[in-house]
Amino acid sequence: MTHLMILFATAALWQVTPDYRARQLNAEGASLVQSGRFSEAEAKFRDAVQADPANVDSIVNLGVAVFKQDRFAESIPFFEQGVARREKDPTIHNDLAQAYVRAGRPHDAVAEMARACDLDPRNAAYHRYLGDMMSEAGERATAERQLRLALRLDPKSADTNLSLARLYIKEDRKGDAGTYYRASLELNPRQVDARRELGELYSTQGNYQSAEKEFRAALALDPRNAIVHQDLGSALLKAGDAASAVPELRTAVRLDPSLGPAHRDLGLALRDQGDLEGALAALHRAAELLPSDSSVHYTLSQTLRRAGKTEEAAAQAAIAEQLSRKEKQAPLIAAYSNEGMFLIDKGRPAEALAKIKQALDLDPANPSTQFDYAVALRHVGRYDESIGVLQKILTKQPDLPGAHYQLGYDYFEKGRYPEAIRSFSRAAQLFPGNADVHNGLGVALERSGDLTQATEQIEVAKKLAPQNSRYQRNLDCLKRQLAGCSLRP
């Protein structure tokens, strides 16, 4: 996150207005963010948005507070609202791009970051971010151009040299990667991650002596870094020195007991030393921590077989085979789901439902695919089924605003207006800066006969998204007292 928007109120006490109160709460929240008290800041910003739903600073800062708590997907709607209201503010485009990339939407991130670069073309950091995001999205040729532009704008940037090194790792250009890792470390020798990654590069090249040197240099900077201890132990193991690897891997496990790869490599090192009992204990723990890693189950199967436990070995081998098939299917699942959502946008819901069903058949427990399936069911009018899917999702993720919104829509279409109001209201609490949510709540309130509150909610929607003609039509319809018209969520 790059910024907080702070506006301090100056009105006299007897002139307190919703706008004044929102600015006051916004300033209090910004102070809490700067102190690292992000959950308290979030509460302040939510109160600010409630006081004045059109206060863009509070909406964006609410996104910042949510983002700072690593709830990246939840922060996106707030930044989207900010961008819609301040199209020429590069900092908000940057914030939205950062949220997109951390929520697993690399292509959306690229589009937003490119807009930030257009608005502030001399900002080297923005070009570096864009290069990193293009690399994440698989656009590596254009990523390299952006990173080289960033380096021309700021030749002494250790971060940009590091980004180029990481790009070249992805392109399997190990020689170029090494050059830029070393350049980055010359500019800033105290980068633990850069030293660790350079050590990993040396290790993949079989240069275990140089790898060990970099890992030990990283540990001199950060002796309690469990991952570096793990990497050092793994390099020593690959070099055939299991005896030296074991204490490093035990240190990694002691520092971070949840580090699955350290348990896995400790198991391998102990097995190489002939300690099958210790190896099995470490590998069983690795399988608990990395239940979806086929290689762990395969290694455990081999070790169990060596220990004479053939039935357990066969069971682990079966798990490994099943997981391997699932790993190969993951790109296909994502492709089916993405194509389905594209077809919905194109007004072809029946085809979309069939495509998303293919994704769901491959992985029925995938929550993202389940949500997409519920949306597709709604678009073909199968509301009861959509409700059932969304209710299951909310059992596991009760504060998912999109699910509450979709559920409200389903209830509305079924004529179950009190339930629609409850769902839309919950979505509005979780998602106060989203115009569609307020419009949906307003329409459901109208159907229940509460025209006053309905008008208030749709006016909030209109204030949040002034260009949306649907909200204006709904307001016009209310003014005509529904004569010859009806409201739509």
C-alpha positions as CSV (number, residue, x, y, z in Angstrom):
1,M,0.0,0.0,0.0
2,T,1.4,3.3,-0.9
3,H,-0.7,5.9,0.8
4,L,-3.4,7.0,3.1
5,M,-5.8,9.8,2.3
6,I,-6.2,12.2,5.2
7,L,-8.4,15.2,5.4
8,F,-8.7,17.0,8.7
9,A,-12.0,18.7,9.5
10,T,-12.1,22.4,10.5
11,A,-15.8,23.0,11.1
12,A,-17.0,24.4,14.4
13,L,-18.6,22.0,16.8
14,W,-22.0,23.4,16.1
15,Q,-21.6,22.8,12.4
16,V,-21.0,19.0,12.6
17,T,-22.3,17.4,9.3
18,P,-22.0,13.9,8.0
19,D,-19.1,15.1,5.8
20,Y,-17.4,16.6,8.8
21,R,-17.9,13.5,10.9
22,A,-16.6,11.3,8.0
23,R,-13.4,13.4,7.7
24,Q,-12.9,13.3,11.4
25,L,-13.2,9.5,11.6
26,N,-11.0,9.2,8.5
27,A,-8.3,11.2,10.2
28,E,-8.6,9.0,13.4
29,G,-8.4,5.9,11.3
30,A,-5.3,7.1,9.4
31,S,-3.5,7.7,12.6
32,L,-4.3,4.1,13.7
33,V,-3.0,2.7,10.4
34,Q,0.3,4.6,10.9
35,S,0.5,3.0,14.4
36,G,-0.1,-0.5,12.9
37,R,-3.5,-0.9,14.6
38,F,-5.2,-2.0,11.4
39,S,-8.4,-3.7,12.8
40,E,-9.2,-0.6,14.9
41,A,-8.5,1.6,11.9
42,E,-10.9,-0.5,9.8
43,A,-13.7,0.1,12.3
44,K,-13.1,3.9,12.1
45,F,-13.1,3.9,8.3
46,R,-16.3,1.8,8.3
47,D,-17.9,4.4,10.6
48,A,-16.7,7.1,8.3
49,V,-18.2,5.5,5.2
50,Q,-21.4,5.0,7.0
51,A,-21.5,8.6,8.0
52,D,-20.8,9.7,4.4
53,P,-20.9,6.9,1.8
54,A,-19.6,9.2,-0.9
55,N,-16.4,10.1,1.0
56,V,-13.8,8.7,-1.4
57,D,-10.9,9.1,1.1
58,S,-12.7,7.0,3.7
59,I,-13.6,4.3,1.1
60,V,-10.0,4.0,-0.1
61,N,-8.6,4.1,3.4
62,L,-11.0,1.3,4.4
63,G,-9.4,-0.7,1.5
64,V,-6.0,0.1,2.9
65,A,-6.9,-1.1,6.4
66,V,-8.4,-4.4,5.1
67,F,-5.4,-4.9,2.8
68,K,-3.0,-4.4,5.7
69,Q,-4.7,-7.3,7.4
70,D,-3.9,-9.6,4.4
71,R,-7.6,-9.7,3.3
72,F,-6.7,-8.8,-0.2
73,A,-9.8,-9.9,-2.0
74,E,-12.0,-8.0,0.5
75,S,-10.0,-4.8,-0.1
76,I,-10.6,-4.8,-3.9
77,P,-14.2,-3.4,-4.0
78,F,-13.1,-0.4,-1.9
79,F,-10.3,0.5,-4.3
80,E,-12.6,-0.1,-7.3
81,Q,-14.9,2.5,-5.9
82,G,-12.0,4.9,-5.4
83,V,-10.9,4.4,-9.0
84,A,-14.4,5.0,-10.3
85,R,-14.6,8.3,-8.4
86,R,-11.0,9.5,-9.0
87,E,-10.0,8.1,-12.4
88,K,-6.9,10.2,-12.6
89,D,-5.4,9.4,-9.2
90,P,-2.4,7.1,-9.9
91,T,-2.0,6.1,-6.3
92,I,-5.5,4.5,-6.1
93,H,-4.8,2.6,-9.4
94,N,-1.6,1.4,-7.8
95,D,-3.5,0.3,-4.6
96,L,-6.0,-1.6,-6.7
97,A,-3.3,-3.3,-8.8
98,Q,-1.5,-4.4,-5.6
99,A,-4.7,-5.9,-4.3
100,Y,-5.5,-7.6,-7.6
101,V,-2.1,-9.3,-7.8
102,R,-2.3,-10.6,-4.2
103,A,-5.8,-11.9,-4.8
104,G,-4.6,-13.9,-7.8
105,R,-5.9,-11.7,-10.5
106,P,-2.6,-10.8,-12.4
107,H,-4.2,-9.6,-15.6
108,D,-6.5,-7.2,-13.9
109,A,-3.4,-6.0,-11.9
110,V,-1.5,-5.3,-15.1
111,A,-4.3,-3.1,-16.5
112,E,-4.5,-1.0,-13.3
113,M,-0.8,-0.7,-12.9
114,A,-0.5,0.4,-16.6
115,R,-3.0,3.1,-15.9
116,A,-0.9,4.3,-12.9
117,C,2.2,4.4,-15.2
118,D,0.2,6.4,-17.8
119,L,-0.8,8.9,-15.2
120,D,2.7,9.2,-13.6
121,P,5.2,8.1,-16.3
122,R,8.4,9.2,-14.5
123,N,7.6,7.1,-11.4
124,A,10.3,4.3,-11.5
125,A,8.5,2.3,-8.7
126,Y,5.3,2.1,-10.8
127,H,7.2,0.8,-13.8
128,R,8.9,-1.8,-11.5
129,Y,5.5,-2.8,-10.1
130,L,4.1,-3.1,-13.6
131,G,7.1,-5.2,-14.7
132,D,6.6,-7.5,-11.7
133,M,2.9,-7.9,-12.4
134,M,3.4,-8.5,-16.1
135,S,5.9,-11.2,-15.2
136,E,3.3,-12.7,-12.8
137,A,0.7,-12.6,-15.7
138,G,3.2,-14.4,-18.0
139,E,3.9,-11.3,-20.2
140,R,7.6,-11.7,-19.8
141,A,8.8,-9.8,-22.8
142,T,6.9,-6.7,-21.9
143,A,7.8,-7.2,-18.3
144,E,11.5,-7.0,-19.2
145,R,10.9,-3.7,-21.1
146,Q,9.1,-2.2,-18.1
147,L,11.8,-3.2,-15.7
148,R,14.6,-1.9,-17.9
149,L,12.7,1.4,-18.1
150,A,12.4,1.5,-14.3
151,L,16.2,0.9,-14.2
152,R,16.8,3.8,-16.6
153,L,14.7,6.0,-14.4
154,D,16.4,4.9,-11.2
155,P,19.8,3.2,-12.0
156,K,20.7,2.7,-8.3
157,S,17.6,0.7,-7.5
158,A,18.4,-2.6,-5.8
159,D,14.8,-3.6,-6.0
160,T,14.6,-3.3,-9.8
161,N,17.8,-5.3,-10.2
162,L,16.3,-7.9,-8.0
163,S,13.0,-7.9,-10.0
164,L,15.1,-8.5,-13.2
165,A,16.9,-11.3,-11.6
166,R,13.6,-13.0,-10.6
167,L,12.2,-12.5,-14.1
168,Y,15.3,-14.2,-15.6
169,I,14.9,-17.1,-13.2
170,K,11.4,-17.6,-14.6
171,E,12.8,-17.5,-18.2
172,D,15.5,-20.0,-17.2
173,R,18.2,-17.4,-18.0
174,K,20.3,-18.4,-15.1
175,G,23.4,-16.5,-16.1
176,D,21.5,-13.2,-16.5
177,A,19.7,-13.9,-13.2
178,G,23.0,-14.3,-11.4
179,T,24.3,-11.0,-12.8
180,Y,21.3,-9.0,-11.6
181,Y,21.2,-10.8,-8.2
182,R,24.8,-9.8,-7.7
183,A,24.1,-6.2,-8.9
184,S,21.3,-5.9,-6.5
185,L,23.4,-7.1,-3.6
186,E,26.2,-4.7,-4.5
187,L,23.7,-1.9,-4.1
188,N,22.2,-3.3,-0.9
189,P,24.3,-6.1,0.6
190,R,21.8,-6.7,3.5
191,Q,19.0,-8.2,1.5
192,V,18.3,-11.6,3.1
193,D,15.9,-12.7,0.3
194,A,18.2,-11.8,-2.5
195,R,21.1,-13.8,-0.9
196,R,18.8,-16.7,-0.3
197,E,17.5,-16.7,-3.9
198,L,21.0,-16.4,-5.2
199,G,22.0,-19.4,-3.0
200,E,19.0,-21.3,-4.5
201,L,20.2,-20.4,-8.0
202,Y,23.7,-21.8,-7.2
203,S,22.1,-24.9,-5.7
204,T,20.1,-25.6,-8.9
205,Q,23.3,-25.2,-10.9
206,G,25.0,-27.8,-8.6
207,N,27.3,-25.2,-7.2
208,Y,26.7,-26.2,-3.6
209,Q,29.8,-24.4,-2.3
210,S,28.7,-21.0,-3.5
211,A,25.1,-21.8,-2.4
212,E,26.3,-22.6,1.1
213,K,28.3,-19.3,1.1
214,E,25.2,-17.2,0.3
215,F,23.0,-19.1,2.7
216,R,25.5,-18.6,5.5
217,A,25.7,-14.9,4.6
218,A,21.9,-14.6,4.8
219,L,22.0,-16.3,8.2
220,A,24.6,-13.9,9.4
221,L,22.0,-11.1,8.7
222,D,19.0,-13.1,10.0
223,P,20.1,-16.1,12.1
224,R,16.5,-17.0,13.0
225,N,15.3,-17.3,9.4
226,A,13.8,-20.8,9.3
227,I,13.6,-20.9,5.5
228,V,17.3,-20.1,5.0
229,H,18.2,-22.8,7.5
230,Q,16.0,-25.1,5.5
231,D,17.6,-24.1,2.2
232,L,21.1,-24.5,3.6
233,G,20.1,-28.0,4.9
234,S,18.6,-28.9,1.5
235,A,21.8,-27.8,-0.3
236,L,24.0,-29.8,2.0
237,L,21.7,-32.8,1.5
238,K,21.9,-32.5,-2.3
239,A,25.7,-32.2,-2.0
240,G,25.7,-35.6,-0.2
241,D,26.4,-34.3,3.3
242,A,23.4,-35.6,5.2
243,A,25.3,-35.3,8.5
244,S,25.7,-31.5,8.1
245,A,22.2,-31.2,6.7
246,V,20.4,-32.7,9.7
247,P,21.2,-30.0,12.3
248,E,20.3,-27.2,9.8
249,L,17.0,-28.8,9.1
250,R,16.3,-29.5,12.8
251,T,17.0,-25.8,13.4
252,A,14.5,-24.9,10.7
253,V,11.8,-27.1,12.2
254,R,12.5,-25.7,15.7
255,L,12.2,-22.1,14.5
256,D,9.1,-22.9,12.4
257,P,7.4,-26.2,13.3
258,S,4.8,-25.7,10.4
259,L,7.5,-25.6,7.7
260,G,6.5,-28.6,5.7
261,P,9.5,-28.7,3.3
262,A,11.9,-28.7,6.2
263,H,10.2,-31.8,7.7
264,R,10.3,-33.4,4.2
265,D,14.0,-32.8,3.7
266,L,14.8,-33.8,7.3
267,G,13.1,-37.1,6.6
268,L,15.2,-37.6,3.5
269,A,18.4,-36.8,5.4
270,L,17.6,-39.1,8.3
271,R,16.7,-41.9,5.8
272,D,20.1,-41.4,4.1
273,Q,21.7,-41.9,7.5
274,G,19.8,-45.1,8.1
275,D,17.4,-43.7,10.7
276,L,14.2,-45.0,9.3
277,E,12.1,-44.4,12.5
278,G,13.2,-40.7,12.6
279,A,12.7,-40.4,8.8
280,L,9.2,-41.7,9.0
281,A,8.3,-39.4,11.9
282,A,9.5,-36.4,9.9
283,L,7.8,-37.5,6.6
284,H,4.5,-38.2,8.4
285,R,4.7,-34.7,9.8
286,A,5.5,-33.3,6.3
287,A,2.4,-35.1,4.9
288,E,0.2,-33.5,7.6
289,L,1.6,-30.1,6.7
290,L,1.7,-30.6,2.9
291,P,-1.4,-32.9,2.4
292,S,-1.7,-31.9,-1.3
293,D,1.9,-32.4,-2.2
294,S,2.2,-35.6,-4.2
295,S,6.0,-35.8,-3.9
296,V,5.8,-35.9,-0.1
297,H,3.4,-38.8,-0.1
298,Y,5.5,-40.6,-2.7
299,T,8.6,-40.2,-0.6
300,L,6.8,-41.4,2.4
301,S,5.6,-44.4,0.5
302,Q,9.2,-45.3,-0.5
303,T,10.4,-45.0,3.1
304,L,7.5,-47.1,4.4
305,R,8.3,-49.8,1.9
306,R,12.0,-49.7,2.9
307,A,10.8,-50.1,6.5
308,G,8.8,-53.2,5.5
309,K,5.4,-51.5,6.0
310,T,4.0,-52.5,2.7
311,E,0.2,-51.8,3.3
312,E,0.9,-48.3,4.5
313,A,3.3,-47.8,1.6
314,A,0.6,-48.8,-0.9
315,A,-1.9,-46.4,0.7
316,Q,0.5,-43.5,0.5
317,A,1.4,-44.4,-3.1
318,A,-2.3,-44.3,-4.0
319,I,-2.7,-40.8,-2.4
320,A,0.4,-39.6,-4.3
321,E,-1.1,-40.8,-7.6
322,Q,-4.5,-39.2,-6.9
323,L,-2.8,-35.9,-6.0
324,S,-0.6,-36.0,-9.1
325,R,-3.7,-36.3,-11.3
326,K,-5.3,-33.4,-9.5
327,E,-2.2,-31.2,-9.9
328,K,-2.3,-31.8,-13.6
329,Q,-6.0,-30.8,-13.7
330,A,-5.6,-27.5,-11.9
331,P,-4.9,-25.4,-15.0
332,L,-7.9,-27.0,-16.8
333,I,-10.2,-26.2,-13.9
334,A,-9.2,-22.5,-13.9
335,A,-9.6,-22.3,-17.7
336,Y,-13.1,-23.8,-17.6
337,S,-14.2,-21.5,-14.8
338,N,-12.7,-18.4,-16.5
339,E,-14.3,-19.2,-19.8
340,G,-17.7,-19.7,-18.0
341,M,-17.6,-16.3,-16.4
342,F,-16.6,-14.8,-19.7
343,L,-19.7,-16.4,-21.3
344,I,-21.9,-14.9,-18.6
345,D,-20.5,-11.5,-19.4
346,K,-21.4,-12.1,-23.0
347,G,-25.0,-13.0,-22.2
348,R,-24.6,-16.8,-22.8
349,P,-25.5,-18.2,-19.4
350,A,-26.5,-21.7,-20.5
351,E,-23.1,-22.3,-22.1
352,A,-21.4,-20.7,-19.1
353,L,-23.2,-23.0,-16.7
354,A,-22.1,-26.1,-18.7
355,K,-18.5,-24.9,-18.8
356,I,-18.3,-24.1,-15.0
357,K,-19.9,-27.5,-14.3
358,Q,-17.0,-29.1,-16.1
359,A,-14.7,-27.3,-13.7
360,L,-16.7,-28.3,-10.7
361,D,-16.8,-31.9,-11.7
362,L,-13.0,-32.0,-11.7
363,D,-12.8,-30.4,-8.2
364,P,-16.1,-30.4,-6.4
365,A,-14.6,-28.9,-3.2
366,N,-13.1,-25.8,-4.8
367,P,-14.8,-22.8,-3.1
368,S,-14.0,-20.4,-6.0
369,T,-15.5,-22.7,-8.6
370,Q,-18.6,-23.3,-6.3
371,F,-19.2,-19.6,-6.1
372,D,-18.9,-19.2,-9.9
373,Y,-21.3,-22.1,-10.3
374,A,-23.9,-20.4,-8.0
375,V,-23.6,-17.2,-10.1
376,A,-24.2,-19.3,-13.3
377,L,-27.2,-21.1,-11.7
378,R,-28.8,-17.7,-10.9
379,H,-28.3,-16.5,-14.5
380,V,-30.2,-19.5,-15.8
381,G,-33.0,-19.0,-13.2
382,R,-32.2,-22.0,-11.1
383,Y,-32.5,-20.0,-7.9
384,D,-33.1,-22.7,-5.3
385,E,-30.0,-24.6,-6.4
386,S,-28.0,-21.3,-6.3
387,I,-29.2,-20.6,-2.8
388,G,-28.1,-24.1,-1.7
389,V,-24.6,-23.6,-3.0
390,L,-24.2,-20.2,-1.5
391,Q,-25.5,-21.3,1.9
392,K,-22.8,-24.0,1.9
393,I,-20.1,-21.5,1.0
394,L,-21.3,-19.1,3.8
395,T,-21.2,-21.9,6.3
396,K,-17.4,-22.0,5.8
397,Q,-16.9,-18.3,5.0
398,P,-19.6,-16.4,6.8
399,D,-18.2,-12.9,6.0
400,L,-17.9,-13.3,2.2
401,P,-19.7,-10.2,1.0
402,G,-20.1,-11.4,-2.6
403,A,-21.9,-14.5,-1.4
404,H,-24.3,-12.5,0.7
405,Y,-25.0,-10.2,-2.3
406,Q,-25.6,-13.1,-4.7
407,L,-27.8,-14.8,-2.0
408,G,-29.9,-11.6,-1.7
409,Y,-30.3,-11.5,-5.5
410,D,-31.5,-15.2,-5.4
411,Y,-34.0,-14.5,-2.6
412,F,-35.3,-11.4,-4.5
413,E,-36.0,-13.4,-7.6
414,K,-37.8,-16.0,-5.5
415,G,-40.0,-13.3,-4.0
416,R,-38.5,-14.0,-0.5
417,Y,-38.1,-10.3,0.2
418,P,-37.4,-10.4,4.0
419,E,-34.6,-12.8,3.4
420,A,-33.3,-10.8,0.5
421,I,-33.2,-7.7,2.8
422,R,-31.2,-9.6,5.4
423,S,-28.7,-10.8,2.8
424,F,-28.3,-7.5,1.1
425,S,-28.0,-5.7,4.5
426,R,-25.2,-8.1,5.5
427,A,-23.5,-7.5,2.2
428,A,-23.8,-3.7,2.8
429,Q,-22.2,-4.0,6.2
430,L,-19.3,-5.9,4.8
431,F,-19.2,-4.0,1.5
432,P,-20.3,-0.4,2.3
433,G,-18.8,1.3,-0.7
434,N,-20.4,-1.0,-3.3
435,A,-23.2,0.7,-5.2
436,D,-24.9,-2.5,-6.5
437,V,-25.3,-3.8,-2.9
438,H,-27.1,-0.6,-1.8
439,N,-29.3,-0.7,-4.9
440,G,-30.2,-4.3,-4.3
441,L,-31.1,-3.6,-0.7
442,G,-33.2,-0.6,-1.8
443,V,-35.2,-2.6,-4.4
444,A,-35.8,-5.4,-1.8
445,L,-37.0,-2.8,0.7
446,E,-39.4,-1.4,-1.9
447,R,-40.9,-4.8,-2.6
448,S,-41.5,-5.1,1.2
449,G,-43.3,-1.8,1.2
450,D,-40.7,0.4,2.8
451,L,-40.4,3.2,0.2
452,T,-38.6,5.6,2.5
453,Q,-35.6,3.4,3.2
454,A,-35.7,2.1,-0.3
455,T,-35.2,5.6,-1.6
456,E,-32.4,6.2,0.9
457,Q,-30.5,3.1,-0.2
458,I,-30.8,3.8,-3.9
459,E,-29.8,7.4,-3.4
460,V,-26.6,6.0,-1.7
461,A,-26.0,3.8,-4.8
462,K,-26.5,6.8,-7.1
463,K,-24.1,8.9,-5.0
464,L,-21.5,6.1,-5.2
465,A,-21.9,5.6,-8.9
466,P,-23.4,8.7,-10.5
467,Q,-22.9,7.4,-14.0
468,N,-25.0,4.3,-13.5
469,S,-28.3,4.8,-15.4
470,R,-30.0,1.9,-13.7
471,Y,-29.9,3.6,-10.3
472,Q,-31.3,6.8,-11.8
473,R,-34.2,4.8,-13.4
474,N,-35.0,3.2,-10.1
475,L,-35.1,6.6,-8.4
476,D,-37.3,8.1,-11.1
477,C,-39.6,5.1,-10.8
478,L,-39.9,5.7,-7.0
479,K,-40.6,9.4,-7.6
480,R,-43.5,8.4,-10.0
481,Q,-44.7,6.1,-7.2
482,L,-44.1,3.0,-9.4
483,A,-46.5,4.2,-12.1
484,G,-45.8,2.1,-15.2
485,C,-42.4,0.9,-14.0
486,S,-40.7,-1.4,-11.6
487,L,-37.4,-1.4,-9.8
488,R,-34.5,-3.9,-10.6
489,P,-31.6,-4.9,-8.4
